[in-house]
Amino acid sequence: MPHRRLDAPTVLQASRGPVPAPGMPGVLLLHGFTSTPASMAPVAEVLRDAGCAVHVPMLPGHGTRWQDLNTTSAEQILRAALAGWDRLAARRRQVAVVGLSMGGALALHVAARRSPSAVVAINPCLRLKPFQLTLARLLGGVLPSTTPVGGDIARPGTVEEAYDRTPVRAVATLGRLIAQVRGELDDVRAPVLLLRSARDNVLPRSSADTLVNNMDPGQLTEVVLERSLHVATLDHDADAVGWRTLEFLRDAARSGEPQAGP
């Protein structure tokens, strides 16, 4: 059976959202490269309102100055993602993980190393644009930073809280990080929701396709966001991202509950 592909609704009113239910999982939310937890705030609010225990950590090298990301290793970022999951797992029986861009890759890393109830990957970074990684490796020693990658949002007046420069050596680090995650995709056993923008100016189409092509049949649900760019959590489809995520995690939590006997 092929993976499911659903159309994302243009508008989801709060009154049409799912009814909060007991037993909702803890949810780890992971932000993207050069960004901050603020990019995940709309999703976090929806999940909190539904009774989830939400943890949105600031990843190493982020939220300070872009120079700090140039000296942050892939291993530090990967360990921080796992530590976030472990923190929630100590409090909740079921824990899901949601990530945007690099955070989407980290969510899949967590799923390969831990046992989340579900994964939501929003425009996951599993491939970079052609020559982007090669240039970062070649120029990282002589070019500290370049133009910012944050802020790819179609909604007028919406600004992503992110570094105003892209640290070049950190792009090479990101390349190592996502290469590791690509090698772990076969170990992901949890159900996965892929929320993919129809147009993305940051990542190539091959990034999302890598996830689609490496999931087992029936494991992946794909939603195409027609009105949003890369930072879909802050864009026109932000409401849809929140409710789709909540519905998917709620369904996964229910399916993980012990079944009553006859």
C-alpha positions in Angstrom: 0.0 0.0 0.0 1.5 3.4 -0.9 1.8 6.1 1.7 -1.2 8.3 2.2 -1.3 11.8 0.7 -3.8 14.3 2.0 -4.8 17.8 0.9 -4.2 20.4 3.6 -7.3 22.6 4.3 -6.8 26.3 3.6 -8.4 27.3 6.9 -9.1 25.4 10.0 -11.3 27.2 12.6 -10.7 26.5 16.2 -14.2 25.3 16.7 -13.5 22.5 14.2 -10.4 21.3 16.0 -10.2 18.0 17.8 -11.7 17.8 21.4 -8.9 17.6 24.0 -8.6 14.1 25.3 -6.9 12.6 28.3 -3.8 10.6 27.9 -2.2 12.9 25.3 1.5 12.3 24.9 4.4 14.5 25.8 5.7 16.3 22.7 9.2 17.4 21.9 9.3 20.2 19.4 12.6 21.0 17.6 13.3 24.2 15.7 15.3 24.7 12.5 18.9 25.8 11.6 19.8 29.3 12.8 16.2 29.7 14.2 14.8 29.6 17.8 11.9 27.9 19.6 9.7 30.9 18.7 9.3 29.3 15.2 7.4 26.4 16.9 5.3 28.5 19.2 2.0 28.3 17.2 2.2 24.4 17.2 3.2 24.3 20.8 0.2 26.4 21.8 -2.2 24.1 20.0 -0.7 21.0 21.7 -0.6 22.6 25.1 -4.3 23.6 24.8 -5.0 19.9 24.1 -3.3 18.7 27.3 0.1 17.7 25.9 3.2 18.2 28.0 5.3 20.2 25.6 9.1 20.8 25.6 10.7 23.2 23.1 14.4 23.4 23.8 16.8 25.9 22.4 19.3 23.8 20.4 23.1 24.3 21.0 24.6 27.2 19.0 21.3 28.9 18.6 19.6 31.9 20.3 22.9 33.7 21.0 25.0 34.9 18.0 25.7 33.3 14.7 29.4 32.9 15.5 28.5 30.3 18.2 26.9 28.0 15.6 30.1 27.9 13.7 31.8 26.3 16.7 28.9 23.9 17.5 29.3 20.2 16.5 26.7 18.0 14.9 27.1 15.7 17.9 26.2 18.4 20.3 23.0 19.1 18.4 22.1 15.4 18.0 22.7 14.8 21.7 20.5 17.8 22.7 17.6 16.3 20.7 17.9 13.0 22.4 18.2 14.7 25.8 15.0 16.6 25.2 13.1 13.3 24.4 14.6 11.6 27.5 13.4 14.5 29.7 9.8 14.1 28.5 10.0 10.3 28.6 10.7 10.5 32.3 7.3 12.3 32.8 5.0 10.7 30.2 4.4 7.2 29.1 4.1 8.2 25.4 6.3 10.9 23.8 6.0 12.2 20.3 8.5 14.4 18.4 7.8 17.2 16.0 10.4 19.2 14.1 10.8 21.9 11.4 13.6 21.8 8.8 16.8 20.7 10.7 14.4 20.0 13.6 12.6 17.6 11.3 15.8 15.7 10.7 16.5 15.7 14.4 13.0 14.3 15.0 13.8 11.4 12.7 17.1 10.9 14.5 15.2 10.7 17.8 12.8 8.2 16.3 15.7 6.0 15.1 17.3 6.0 18.6 14.2 6.1 20.8 10.6 4.8 20.6 8.3 7.8 20.1 4.6 7.3 19.6 4.7 9.4 16.4 6.9 11.8 14.4 5.8 15.0 12.6 8.4 16.3 10.1 7.7 19.8 8.7 9.8 20.5 5.6 12.5 18.2 7.0 16.1 19.0 6.0 17.5 15.8 4.6 19.2 17.2 1.5 20.7 20.6 0.8 20.6 22.5 -2.5 23.2 21.4 -5.1 26.7 22.6 -4.4 25.6 24.3 -1.1 27.4 21.8 1.0 30.5 21.7 -1.3 30.8 25.5 -1.2 30.5 25.5 2.6 33.3 23.0 3.0 35.5 24.9 0.6 34.8 28.4 1.9 34.3 27.7 5.6 37.8 28.6 6.5 37.8 32.0 4.7 34.2 33.1 4.7 32.7 33.2 8.2 29.1 33.9 7.2 26.7 34.6 4.3 23.2 35.8 3.7 20.5 34.5 6.1 18.4 31.4 5.4 15.7 32.3 7.9 12.4 34.0 7.1 11.2 32.1 4.1 7.5 33.0 4.8 4.7 34.0 2.4 2.5 35.7 5.0 3.1 39.4 4.8 4.5 41.0 8.0 5.6 37.8 9.6 9.2 37.6 10.7 11.1 34.5 11.9 13.3 34.9 14.9 16.6 33.7 13.5 20.2 34.8 12.9 20.7 37.6 10.5 23.7 35.8 9.0 24.2 32.1 8.0 27.5 30.7 9.5 29.3 28.9 6.7 31.2 26.3 8.7 27.9 25.5 10.4 26.4 24.6 7.0 29.1 21.9 6.6 28.2 20.7 10.1 24.5 20.6 9.1 25.6 18.4 6.1 27.3 15.9 8.4 24.2 15.9 10.7 21.7 15.2 7.9 24.0 12.6 6.3 23.9 10.7 9.6 20.1 11.0 9.8 19.7 9.7 6.2 21.6 6.6 7.3 19.2 6.0 10.2 15.9 6.3 8.3 15.6 2.5 8.1 15.5 2.4 11.9 12.5 4.6 12.2 9.5 2.5 13.2 7.0 5.1 14.4 4.2 6.5 12.2 5.4 9.7 10.4 3.4 12.7 9.2 5.2 14.7 6.5 4.0 18.3 6.2 5.6 19.6 3.0 5.2 23.1 1.5 4.4 23.0 -2.2 7.0 25.8 -2.7 10.2 25.9 -0.5 12.9 28.4 -1.3 15.3 26.9 1.3 15.4 23.2 0.6 15.2 21.2 -2.7 12.3 18.9 -3.4 14.7 16.0 -3.0 14.8 16.7 0.7 11.2 15.6 1.4 11.4 13.0 -1.3 14.3 11.3 0.6 11.9 10.7 3.5 9.1 9.5 1.3 11.4 7.0 -0.5 12.8 5.6 2.7 9.6 4.9 4.7 7.8 1.6 4.8 4.5 1.3 3.0 1.7 2.6 5.2 4.1 4.3 7.6 4.0 7.7 6.1 1.2 10.3 5.8 1.9 13.2 3.6 0.2 16.6 3.6 1.0 19.3 1.0 0.8 22.9 2.3 -0.2 24.9 -0.8 0.0 28.4 0.7 3.1 28.3 2.8 6.9 28.5 2.2 9.6 26.9 4.2 8.7 28.2 7.7 5.2 26.7 7.5 4.7 26.9 11.3 4.5 30.7 11.0 2.9 31.0 7.5 -0.6 30.9 6.0 -1.0 27.2 6.8 0.1 27.6 10.5 -3.4 26.7 11.8 -3.5 23.6 9.5 0.0 22.6 10.7 -1.2 22.8 14.3 -4.4 20.9 13.9 -3.0 18.3 11.6 -0.2 17.7 14.0 -2.6 17.4 17.0 -4.9 15.0 15.1 -2.0 12.8 14.0 -0.5 12.6 17.5 -3.9 12.0 19.1 -4.6 9.1 16.7 -1.1 7.6 17.4 -1.6 7.9 21.1 -5.0 6.1 20.9 -3.5 3.3 18.8 -0.8 2.9 21.4 -3.2 2.4 24.2 -3.7 -1.2 25.5 -6.8 -2.7 24.0 -9.6 -3.9 26.3 -10.3 -7.6 26.5 -13.5 -9.3 25.5 
